[in-house]
Amino acid sequence: MTNMNADRETLRELADEGNETALDRLADLADAAGDVVELSELLDEGSMHAGLLLTRRAVAAGDLRELQRISDAGYEEAGNELGRVLKVSADEPRD
């Protein structure tokens, strides 16, 4: 079997035709490059994998506003993470 390596342009064309695996691969490439803008655009296109990658970044950075934005863009797990973080912070003792 021939080893095929899809370039970004081919992946984009496939994603535009509705191929979710190509969309996920574009998200992986954007994540590896640290391109949060492209990840956000991919989420807006419906890539739940981009939502997952953005959520991981937002949780690691403690960015609650970003978690809300990702949730509003349609990635439900970001809302779940936001709720979890808010609950933990509400349960912490106050001075």
Secondary structure, DSSP 8 states (H G I E B T S, - for coil): -------HHHHHHHHHTT-HHHHHHHHHHHHHHT-HHHHHHHHHTT-HHHHHHHHHHHHHHT-HHHHHHHHHTT-HHHHHHHHHHHHHHHHS---
